[in-house]
Amino acid sequence: MYNKFVTNFFKGKIMNKTLQTLCATAFLTIILTGCGSNTDTTEALATPEPSTNPTPKPSSKPTPKPTSKPSTPTATPTPTATPTPTPTPTATPTPTP
């Protein structure tokens, strides 16, 4: 069964020629690029181009280092809420008839 599929595949009975060409191109591309390795050898072998930007010259004055003193955080007092007294209801005497 498997051999029949492979022979029919390469004879072009299962896939048309365009798909066969695409598969062959993809297969060769994967093989030639190193099966997915992410190292580009053409860039590693290329000679670096001379930079057109001049290198910045160091300034004649040394840059002063910022002196930072350790800051002590001051705690702000949080206001405490004073409870408001709830009025107690006074009982009104009921008149007797």
Phi and psi restraints in degrees (range 20) as a CNS / XPLOR table:
assign (resid 1 and name C) (resid 2 and name N)
       (resid 2 and name CA) (resid 2 and name C) 1.0 -65.8 20.0 2
assign (resid 2 and name N) (resid 2 and name CA)
       (resid 2 and name C) (resid 3 and name N) 1.0 -43.5 20.0 2
assign (resid 2 and name C) (resid 3 and name N)
       (resid 3 and name CA) (resid 3 and name C) 1.0 -62.3 20.0 2
assign (resid 3 and name N) (resid 3 and name CA)
       (resid 3 and name C) (resid 4 and name N) 1.0 -37.9 20.0 2
assign (resid 3 and name C) (resid 4 and name N)
       (resid 4 and name CA) (resid 4 and name C) 1.0 -64.8 20.0 2
assign (resid 4 and name N) (resid 4 and name CA)
       (resid 4 and name C) (resid 5 and name N) 1.0 -40.1 20.0 2
assign (resid 4 and name C) (resid 5 and name N)
       (resid 5 and name CA) (resid 5 and name C) 1.0 -64.3 20.0 2
assign (resid 5 and name N) (resid 5 and name CA)
       (resid 5 and name C) (resid 6 and name N) 1.0 -43.6 20.0 2
assign (resid 5 and name C) (resid 6 and name N)
       (resid 6 and name CA) (resid 6 and name C) 1.0 -65.6 20.0 2
assign (resid 6 and name N) (resid 6 and name CA)
       (resid 6 and name C) (resid 7 and name N) 1.0 -43.7 20.0 2
assign (resid 6 and name C) (resid 7 and name N)
       (resid 7 and name CA) (resid 7 and name C) 1.0 -67.4 20.0 2
assign (resid 7 and name N) (resid 7 and name CA)
       (resid 7 and name C) (resid 8 and name N) 1.0 -38.3 20.0 2
assign (resid 7 and name C) (resid 8 and name N)
       (resid 8 and name CA) (resid 8 and name C) 1.0 -68.2 20.0 2
assign (resid 8 and name N) (resid 8 and name CA)
       (resid 8 and name C) (resid 9 and name N) 1.0 -33.7 20.0 2
assign (resid 8 and name C) (resid 9 and name N)
       (resid 9 and name CA) (resid 9 and name C) 1.0 -63.5 20.0 2
assign (resid 9 and name N) (resid 9 and name CA)
       (resid 9 and name C) (resid 10 and name N) 1.0 -47.4 20.0 2
assign (resid 9 and name C) (resid 10 and name N)
       (resid 10 and name CA) (resid 10 and name C) 1.0 -77.0 20.0 2
assign (resid 10 and name N) (resid 10 and name CA)
       (resid 10 and name C) (resid 11 and name N) 1.0 -20.3 20.0 2
assign (resid 10 and name C) (resid 11 and name N)
       (resid 11 and name CA) (resid 11 and name C) 1.0 -81.1 20.0 2
assign (resid 11 and name N) (resid 11 and name CA)
       (resid 11 and name C) (resid 12 and name N) 1.0 -12.4 20.0 2
assign (resid 11 and name C) (resid 12 and name N)
       (resid 12 and name CA) (resid 12 and name C) 1.0 91.0 20.0 2
assign (resid 12 and name N) (resid 12 and name CA)
       (resid 12 and name C) (resid 13 and name N) 1.0 15.3 20.0 2
assign (resid 12 and name C) (resid 13 and name N)
       (resid 13 and name CA) (resid 13 and name C) 1.0 -82.7 20.0 2
assign (resid 13 and name N) (resid 13 and name CA)
       (resid 13 and name C) (resid 14 and name N) 1.0 -26.1 20.0 2
assign (resid 13 and name C) (resid 14 and name N)
       (resid 14 and name CA) (resid 14 and name C) 1.0 -94.0 20.0 2
assign (resid 14 and name N) (resid 14 and name CA)
       (resid 14 and name C) (resid 15 and name N) 1.0 -45.4 20.0 2
assign (resid 14 and name C) (resid 15 and name N)
       (resid 15 and name CA) (resid 15 and name C) 1.0 -113.7 20.0 2
assign (resid 15 and name N) (resid 15 and name CA)
       (resid 15 and name C) (resid 16 and name N) 1.0 151.4 20.0 2
assign (resid 15 and name C) (resid 16 and name N)
       (resid 16 and name CA) (resid 16 and name C) 1.0 -80.6 20.0 2
assign (resid 16 and name N) (resid 16 and name CA)
       (resid 16 and name C) (resid 17 and name N) 1.0 173.1 20.0 2
assign (resid 16 and name C) (resid 17 and name N)
       (resid 17 and name CA) (resid 17 and name C) 1.0 -65.4 20.0 2
assign (resid 17 and name N) (resid 17 and name CA)
       (resid 17 and name C) (resid 18 and name N) 1.0 -33.1 20.0 2
assign (resid 17 and name C) (resid 18 and name N)
       (resid 18 and name CA) (resid 18 and name C) 1.0 -65.1 20.0 2
assign (resid 18 and name N) (resid 18 and name CA)
       (resid 18 and name C) (resid 19 and name N) 1.0 -45.2 20.0 2
assign (resid 18 and name C) (resid 19 and name N)
       (resid 19 and name CA) (resid 19 and name C) 1.0 -68.1 20.0 2
assign (resid 19 and name N) (resid 19 and name CA)
       (resid 19 and name C) (resid 20 and name N) 1.0 -34.6 20.0 2
assign (resid 19 and name C) (resid 20 and name N)
       (resid 20 and name CA) (resid 20 and name C) 1.0 -63.7 20.0 2
assign (resid 20 and name N) (resid 20 and name CA)
       (resid 20 and name C) (resid 21 and name N) 1.0 -41.0 20.0 2
assign (resid 20 and name C) (resid 21 and name N)
       (resid 21 and name CA) (resid 21 and name C) 1.0 -65.6 20.0 2
assign (resid 21 and name N) (resid 21 and name CA)
       (resid 21 and name C) (resid 22 and name N) 1.0 -42.2 20.0 2
assign (resid 21 and name C) (resid 22 and name N)
       (resid 22 and name CA) (resid 22 and name C) 1.0 -63.8 20.0 2
assign (resid 22 and name N) (resid 22 and name CA)
       (resid 22 and name C) (resid 23 and name N) 1.0 -41.7 20.0 2
assign (resid 22 and name C) (resid 23 and name N)
       (resid 23 and name CA) (resid 23 and name C) 1.0 -65.5 20.0 2
assign (resid 23 and name N) (resid 23 and name CA)
       (resid 23 and name C) (resid 24 and name N) 1.0 -41.1 20.0 2
assign (resid 23 and name C) (resid 24 and name N)
       (resid 24 and name CA) (resid 24 and name C) 1.0 -66.1 20.0 2
assign (resid 24 and name N) (resid 24 and name CA)
       (resid 24 and name C) (resid 25 and name N) 1.0 -40.2 20.0 2
assign (resid 24 and name C) (resid 25 and name N)
       (resid 25 and name CA) (resid 25 and name C) 1.0 -64.6 20.0 2
assign (resid 25 and name N) (resid 25 and name CA)
       (resid 25 and name C) (resid 26 and name N) 1.0 -43.5 20.0 2
assign (resid 25 and name C) (resid 26 and name N)
       (resid 26 and name CA) (resid 26 and name C) 1.0 -64.5 20.0 2
assign (resid 26 and name N) (resid 26 and name CA)
       (resid 26 and name C) (resid 27 and name N) 1.0 -40.8 20.0 2
assign (resid 26 and name C) (resid 27 and name N)
       (resid 27 and name CA) (resid 27 and name C) 1.0 -62.8 20.0 2
assign (resid 27 and name N) (resid 27 and name CA)
       (resid 27 and name C) (resid 28 and name N) 1.0 -46.7 20.0 2
assign (resid 27 and name C) (resid 28 and name N)
       (resid 28 and name CA) (resid 28 and name C) 1.0 -66.0 20.0 2
assign (resid 28 and name N) (resid 28 and name CA)
       (resid 28 and name C) (resid 29 and name N) 1.0 -36.5 20.0 2
assign (resid 28 and name C) (resid 29 and name N)
       (resid 29 and name CA) (resid 29 and name C) 1.0 -63.8 20.0 2
assign (resid 29 and name N) (resid 29 and name CA)
       (resid 29 and name C) (resid 30 and name N) 1.0 -42.0 20.0 2
assign (resid 29 and name C) (resid 30 and name N)
       (resid 30 and name CA) (resid 30 and name C) 1.0 -65.9 20.0 2
assign (resid 30 and name N) (resid 30 and name CA)
       (resid 30 and name C) (resid 31 and name N) 1.0 -42.4 20.0 2
assign (resid 30 and name C) (resid 31 and name N)
       (resid 31 and name CA) (resid 31 and name C) 1.0 -66.8 20.0 2
assign (resid 31 and name N) (resid 31 and name CA)
       (resid 31 and name C) (resid 32 and name N) 1.0 -44.2 20.0 2
assign (resid 31 and name C) (resid 32 and name N)
       (resid 32 and name CA) (resid 32 and name C) 1.0 -72.9 20.0 2
assign (resid 32 and name N) (resid 32 and name CA)
       (resid 32 and name C) (resid 33 and name N) 1.0 -25.6 20.0 2
assign (resid 32 and name C) (resid 33 and name N)
       (resid 33 and name CA) (resid 33 and name C) 1.0 -88.4 20.0 2
assign (resid 33 and name N) (resid 33 and name CA)
       (resid 33 and name C) (resid 34 and name N) 1.0 3.5 20.0 2
assign (resid 33 and name C) (resid 34 and name N)
       (resid 34 and name CA) (resid 34 and name C) 1.0 90.2 20.0 2
assign (resid 34 and name N) (resid 34 and name CA)
       (resid 34 and name C) (resid 35 and name N) 1.0 31.6 20.0 2
assign (resid 34 and name C) (resid 35 and name N)
       (resid 35 and name CA) (resid 35 and name C) 1.0 54.6 20.0 2
assign (resid 35 and name N) (resid 35 and name CA)
       (resid 35 and name C) (resid 36 and name N) 1.0 43.1 20.0 2
assign (resid 35 and name C) (resid 36 and name N)
       (resid 36 and name CA) (resid 36 and name C) 1.0 89.8 20.0 2
assign (resid 36 and name N) (resid 36 and name CA)
       (resid 36 and name C) (resid 37 and name N) 1.0 11.3 20.0 2
assign (resid 36 and name C) (resid 37 and name N)
       (resid 37 and name CA) (resid 37 and name C) 1.0 -72.4 20.0 2
assign (resid 37 and name N) (resid 37 and name CA)
       (resid 37 and name C) (resid 38 and name N) 1.0 142.5 20.0 2
assign (resid 37 and name C) (resid 38 and name N)
       (resid 38 and name CA) (resid 38 and name C) 1.0 -95.3 20.0 2
assign (resid 38 and name N) (resid 38 and name CA)
       (resid 38 and name C) (resid 39 and name N) 1.0 20.3 20.0 2
assign (resid 38 and name C) (resid 39 and name N)
       (resid 39 and name CA) (resid 39 and name C) 1.0 -95.7 20.0 2
assign (resid 39 and name N) (resid 39 and name CA)
       (resid 39 and name C) (resid 40 and name N) 1.0 125.3 20.0 2
assign (resid 39 and name C) (resid 40 and name N)
       (resid 40 and name CA) (resid 40 and name C) 1.0 -97.9 20.0 2
assign (resid 40 and name N) (resid 40 and name CA)
       (resid 40 and name C) (resid 41 and name N) 1.0 108.9 20.0 2
assign (resid 40 and name C) (resid 41 and name N)
       (resid 41 and name CA) (resid 41 and name C) 1.0 -75.3 20.0 2
assign (resid 41 and name N) (resid 41 and name CA)
       (resid 41 and name C) (resid 42 and name N) 1.0 -26.1 20.0 2
assign (resid 41 and name C) (resid 42 and name N)
       (resid 42 and name CA) (resid 42 and name C) 1.0 -68.5 20.0 2
assign (resid 42 and name N) (resid 42 and name CA)
       (resid 42 and name C) (resid 43 and name N) 1.0 -34.0 20.0 2
assign (resid 42 and name C) (resid 43 and name N)
       (resid 43 and name CA) (resid 43 and name C) 1.0 -75.3 20.0 2
assign (resid 43 and name N) (resid 43 and name CA)
       (resid 43 and name C) (resid 44 and name N) 1.0 -32.3 20.0 2
assign (resid 43 and name C) (resid 44 and name N)
       (resid 44 and name CA) (resid 44 and name C) 1.0 -71.4 20.0 2
assign (resid 44 and name N) (resid 44 and name CA)
       (resid 44 and name C) (resid 45 and name N) 1.0 -31.6 20.0 2
assign (resid 44 and name C) (resid 45 and name N)
       (resid 45 and name CA) (resid 45 and name C) 1.0 -87.1 20.0 2
assign (resid 45 and name N) (resid 45 and name CA)
       (resid 45 and name C) (resid 46 and name N) 1.0 -13.9 20.0 2
assign (resid 45 and name C) (resid 46 and name N)
       (resid 46 and name CA) (resid 46 and name C) 1.0 -72.1 20.0 2
assign (resid 46 and name N) (resid 46 and name CA)
       (resid 46 and name C) (resid 47 and name N) 1.0 145.2 20.0 2
assign (resid 46 and name C) (resid 47 and name N)
       (resid 47 and name CA) (resid 47 and name C) 1.0 -80.5 20.0 2
assign (resid 47 and name N) (resid 47 and name CA)
       (resid 47 and name C) (resid 48 and name N) 1.0 139.5 20.0 2
assign (resid 47 and name C) (resid 48 and name N)
       (resid 48 and name CA) (resid 48 and name C) 1.0 -70.2 20.0 2
assign (resid 48 and name N) (resid 48 and name CA)
       (resid 48 and name C) (resid 49 and name N) 1.0 142.7 20.0 2
assign (resid 48 and name C) (resid 49 and name N)
       (resid 49 and name CA) (resid 49 and name C) 1.0 -77.3 20.0 2
assign (resid 49 and name N) (resid 49 and name CA)
       (resid 49 and name C) (resid 50 and name N) 1.0 144.5 20.0 2
assign (resid 49 and name C) (resid 50 and name N)
       (resid 50 and name CA) (resid 50 and name C) 1.0 -67.9 20.0 2
assign (resid 50 and name N) (resid 50 and name CA)
       (resid 50 and name C) (resid 51 and name N) 1.0 137.4 20.0 2
assign (resid 50 and name C) (resid 51 and name N)
       (resid 51 and name CA) (resid 51 and name C) 1.0 -76.1 20.0 2
assign (resid 51 and name N) (resid 51 and name CA)
       (resid 51 and name C) (resid 52 and name N) 1.0 140.1 20.0 2
assign (resid 51 and name C) (resid 52 and name N)
       (resid 52 and name CA) (resid 52 and name C) 1.0 -87.3 20.0 2
assign (resid 52 and name N) (resid 52 and name CA)
       (resid 52 and name C) (resid 53 and name N) 1.0 -18.4 20.0 2
assign (resid 52 and name C) (resid 53 and name N)
       (resid 53 and name CA) (resid 53 and name C) 1.0 -82.5 20.0 2
assign (resid 53 and name N) (resid 53 and name CA)
       (resid 53 and name C) (resid 54 and name N) 1.0 130.5 20.0 2
assign (resid 53 and name C) (resid 54 and name N)
       (resid 54 and name CA) (resid 54 and name C) 1.0 -71.0 20.0 2
assign (resid 54 and name N) (resid 54 and name CA)
       (resid 54 and name C) (resid 55 and name N) 1.0 149.3 20.0 2
assign (resid 54 and name C) (resid 55 and name N)
       (resid 55 and name CA) (resid 55 and name C) 1.0 -72.8 20.0 2
assign (resid 55 and name N) (resid 55 and name CA)
       (resid 55 and name C) (resid 56 and name N) 1.0 137.8 20.0 2
assign (resid 55 and name C) (resid 56 and name N)
       (resid 56 and name CA) (resid 56 and name C) 1.0 -68.5 20.0 2
assign (resid 56 and name N) (resid 56 and name CA)
       (resid 56 and name C) (resid 57 and name N) 1.0 136.6 20.0 2
assign (resid 56 and name C) (resid 57 and name N)
       (resid 57 and name CA) (resid 57 and name C) 1.0 -82.2 20.0 2
assign (resid 57 and name N) (resid 57 and name CA)
       (resid 57 and name C) (resid 58 and name N) 1.0 145.9 20.0 2
assign (resid 57 and name C) (resid 58 and name N)
       (resid 58 and name CA) (resid 58 and name C) 1.0 -68.2 20.0 2
assign (resid 58 and name N) (resid 58 and name CA)
       (resid 58 and name C) (resid 59 and name N) 1.0 142.9 20.0 2
assign (resid 58 and name C) (resid 59 and name N)
       (resid 59 and name CA) (resid 59 and name C) 1.0 -71.3 20.0 2
assign (resid 59 and name N) (resid 59 and name CA)
       (resid 59 and name C) (resid 60 and name N) 1.0 151.0 20.0 2
assign (resid 59 and name C) (resid 60 and name N)
       (resid 60 and name CA) (resid 60 and name C) 1.0 -73.2 20.0 2
assign (resid 60 and name N) (resid 60 and name CA)
       (resid 60 and name C) (resid 61 and name N) 1.0 -30.3 20.0 2
assign (resid 60 and name C) (resid 61 and name N)
       (resid 61 and name CA) (resid 61 and name C) 1.0 -91.3 20.0 2
assign (resid 61 and name N) (resid 61 and name CA)
       (resid 61 and name C) (resid 62 and name N) 1.0 136.1 20.0 2
assign (resid 61 and name C) (resid 62 and name N)
       (resid 62 and name CA) (resid 62 and name C) 1.0 -73.7 20.0 2
assign (resid 62 and name N) (resid 62 and name CA)
       (resid 62 and name C) (resid 63 and name N) 1.0 142.4 20.0 2
assign (resid 62 and name C) (resid 63 and name N)
       (resid 63 and name CA) (resid 63 and name C) 1.0 -77.5 20.0 2
assign (resid 63 and name N) (resid 63 and name CA)
       (resid 63 and name C) (resid 64 and name N) 1.0 131.6 20.0 2
assign (resid 63 and name C) (resid 64 and name N)
       (resid 64 and name CA) (resid 64 and name C) 1.0 -71.2 20.0 2
assign (resid 64 and name N) (resid 64 and name CA)
       (resid 64 and name C) (resid 65 and name N) 1.0 139.2 20.0 2
assign (resid 64 and name C) (resid 65 and name N)
       (resid 65 and name CA) (resid 65 and name C) 1.0 -83.4 20.0 2
assign (resid 65 and name N) (resid 65 and name CA)
       (resid 65 and name C) (resid 66 and name N) 1.0 135.0 20.0 2
assign (resid 65 and name C) (resid 66 and name N)
       (resid 66 and name CA) (resid 66 and name C) 1.0 -71.4 20.0 2
assign (resid 66 and name N) (resid 66 and name CA)
       (resid 66 and name C) (resid 67 and name N) 1.0 129.4 20.0 2
assign (resid 66 and name C) (resid 67 and name N)
       (resid 67 and name CA) (resid 67 and name C) 1.0 -95.9 20.0 2
assign (resid 67 and name N) (resid 67 and name CA)
       (resid 67 and name C) (resid 68 and name N) 1.0 118.1 20.0 2
assign (resid 67 and name C) (resid 68 and name N)
       (resid 68 and name CA) (resid 68 and name C) 1.0 -112.3 20.0 2
assign (resid 68 and name N) (resid 68 and name CA)
       (resid 68 and name C) (resid 69 and name N) 1.0 126.8 20.0 2
assign (resid 68 and name C) (resid 69 and name N)
       (resid 69 and name CA) (resid 69 and name C) 1.0 -88.6 20.0 2
assign (resid 69 and name N) (resid 69 and name CA)
       (resid 69 and name C) (resid 70 and name N) 1.0 143.1 20.0 2
assign (resid 69 and name C) (resid 70 and name N)
       (resid 70 and name CA) (resid 70 and name C) 1.0 -66.9 20.0 2
assign (resid 70 and name N) (resid 70 and name CA)
       (resid 70 and name C) (resid 71 and name N) 1.0 123.3 20.0 2
assign (resid 70 and name C) (resid 71 and name N)
       (resid 71 and name CA) (resid 71 and name C) 1.0 -88.0 20.0 2
assign (resid 71 and name N) (resid 71 and name CA)
       (resid 71 and name C) (resid 72 and name N) 1.0 133.7 20.0 2
assign (resid 71 and name C) (resid 72 and name N)
       (resid 72 and name CA) (resid 72 and name C) 1.0 -95.5 20.0 2
assign (resid 72 and name N) (resid 72 and name CA)
       (resid 72 and name C) (resid 73 and name N) 1.0 121.1 20.0 2
assign (resid 72 and name C) (resid 73 and name N)
       (resid 73 and name CA) (resid 73 and name C) 1.0 -71.5 20.0 2
assign (resid 73 and name N) (resid 73 and name CA)
       (resid 73 and name C) (resid 74 and name N) 1.0 133.0 20.0 2
assign (resid 73 and name C) (resid 74 and name N)
       (resid 74 and name CA) (resid 74 and name C) 1.0 -95.1 20.0 2
assign (resid 74 and name N) (resid 74 and name CA)
       (resid 74 and name C) (resid 75 and name N) 1.0 129.4 20.0 2
assign (resid 74 and name C) (resid 75 and name N)
       (resid 75 and name CA) (resid 75 and name C) 1.0 -82.6 20.0 2
assign (resid 75 and name N) (resid 75 and name CA)
       (resid 75 and name C) (resid 76 and name N) 1.0 127.7 20.0 2
assign (resid 75 and name C) (resid 76 and name N)
       (resid 76 and name CA) (resid 76 and name C) 1.0 -89.4 20.0 2
assign (resid 76 and name N) (resid 76 and name CA)
       (resid 76 and name C) (resid 77 and name N) 1.0 130.7 20.0 2
assign (resid 76 and name C) (resid 77 and name N)
       (resid 77 and name CA) (resid 77 and name C) 1.0 -69.4 20.0 2
assign (resid 77 and name N) (resid 77 and name CA)
       (resid 77 and name C) (resid 78 and name N) 1.0 135.2 20.0 2
assign (resid 77 and name C) (resid 78 and name N)
       (resid 78 and name CA) (resid 78 and name C) 1.0 -88.3 20.0 2
assign (resid 78 and name N) (resid 78 and name CA)
       (resid 78 and name C) (resid 79 and name N) 1.0 131.3 20.0 2
assign (resid 78 and name C) (resid 79 and name N)
       (resid 79 and name CA) (resid 79 and name C) 1.0 -70.5 20.0 2
assign (resid 79 and name N) (resid 79 and name CA)
       (resid 79 and name C) (resid 80 and name N) 1.0 135.6 20.0 2
assign (resid 79 and name C) (resid 80 and name N)
       (resid 80 and name CA) (resid 80 and name C) 1.0 -95.8 20.0 2
assign (resid 80 and name N) (resid 80 and name CA)
       (resid 80 and name C) (resid 81 and name N) 1.0 137.4 20.0 2
assign (resid 80 and name C) (resid 81 and name N)
       (resid 81 and name CA) (resid 81 and name C) 1.0 -80.2 20.0 2
assign (resid 81 and name N) (resid 81 and name CA)
       (resid 81 and name C) (resid 82 and name N) 1.0 131.6 20.0 2
assign (resid 81 and name C) (resid 82 and name N)
       (resid 82 and name CA) (resid 82 and name C) 1.0 -87.2 20.0 2
assign (resid 82 and name N) (resid 82 and name CA)
       (resid 82 and name C) (resid 83 and name N) 1.0 130.3 20.0 2
assign (resid 82 and name C) (resid 83 and name N)
       (resid 83 and name CA) (resid 83 and name C) 1.0 -70.0 20.0 2
assign (resid 83 and name N) (resid 83 and name CA)
       (resid 83 and name C) (resid 84 and name N) 1.0 135.5 20.0 2
assign (resid 83 and name C) (resid 84 and name N)
       (resid 84 and name CA) (resid 84 and name C) 1.0 -85.7 20.0 2
assign (resid 84 and name N) (resid 84 and name CA)
       (resid 84 and name C) (resid 85 and name N) 1.0 132.5 20.0 2
assign (resid 84 and name C) (resid 85 and name N)
       (resid 85 and name CA) (resid 85 and name C) 1.0 -70.1 20.0 2
assign (resid 85 and name N) (resid 85 and name CA)
       (resid 85 and name C) (resid 86 and name N) 1.0 134.8 20.0 2
assign (resid 85 and name C) (resid 86 and name N)
       (resid 86 and name CA) (resid 86 and name C) 1.0 -87.0 20.0 2
assign (resid 86 and name N) (resid 86 and name CA)
       (resid 86 and name C) (resid 87 and name N) 1.0 132.2 20.0 2
assign (resid 86 and name C) (resid 87 and name N)
       (resid 87 and name CA) (resid 87 and name C) 1.0 -70.0 20.0 2
assign (resid 87 and name N) (resid 87 and name CA)
       (resid 87 and name C) (resid 88 and name N) 1.0 134.6 20.0 2
assign (resid 87 and name C) (resid 88 and name N)
       (resid 88 and name CA) (resid 88 and name C) 1.0 -86.6 20.0 2
assign (resid 88 and name N) (resid 88 and name CA)
       (resid 88 and name C) (resid 89 and name N) 1.0 130.4 20.0 2
assign (resid 88 and name C) (resid 89 and name N)
       (resid 89 and name CA) (resid 89 and name C) 1.0 -70.3 20.0 2
assign (resid 89 and name N) (resid 89 and name CA)
       (resid 89 and name C) (resid 90 and name N) 1.0 134.6 20.0 2
assign (resid 89 and name C) (resid 90 and name N)
       (resid 90 and name CA) (resid 90 and name C) 1.0 -92.8 20.0 2
assign (resid 90 and name N) (resid 90 and name CA)
       (resid 90 and name C) (resid 91 and name N) 1.0 137.9 20.0 2
assign (resid 90 and name C) (resid 91 and name N)
       (resid 91 and name CA) (resid 91 and name C) 1.0 -79.5 20.0 2
assign (resid 91 and name N) (resid 91 and name CA)
       (resid 91 and name C) (resid 92 and name N) 1.0 127.5 20.0 2
assign (resid 91 and name C) (resid 92 and name N)
       (resid 92 and name CA) (resid 92 and name C) 1.0 -89.8 20.0 2
assign (resid 92 and name N) (resid 92 and name CA)
       (resid 92 and name C) (resid 93 and name N) 1.0 132.8 20.0 2
assign (resid 92 and name C) (resid 93 and name N)
       (resid 93 and name CA) (resid 93 and name C) 1.0 -68.5 20.0 2
assign (resid 93 and name N) (resid 93 and name CA)
       (resid 93 and name C) (resid 94 and name N) 1.0 134.0 20.0 2
assign (resid 93 and name C) (resid 94 and name N)
       (resid 94 and name CA) (resid 94 and name C) 1.0 -84.2 20.0 2
assign (resid 94 and name N) (resid 94 and name CA)
       (resid 94 and name C) (resid 95 and name N) 1.0 130.7 20.0 2
assign (resid 94 and name C) (resid 95 and name N)
       (resid 95 and name CA) (resid 95 and name C) 1.0 -69.6 20.0 2
assign (resid 95 and name N) (resid 95 and name CA)
       (resid 95 and name C) (resid 96 and name N) 1.0 140.5 20.0 2
assign (resid 95 and name C) (resid 96 and name N)
       (resid 96 and name CA) (resid 96 and name C) 1.0 -94.5 20.0 2
assign (resid 96 and name N) (resid 96 and name CA)
       (resid 96 and name C) (resid 97 and name N) 1.0 135.0 20.0 2
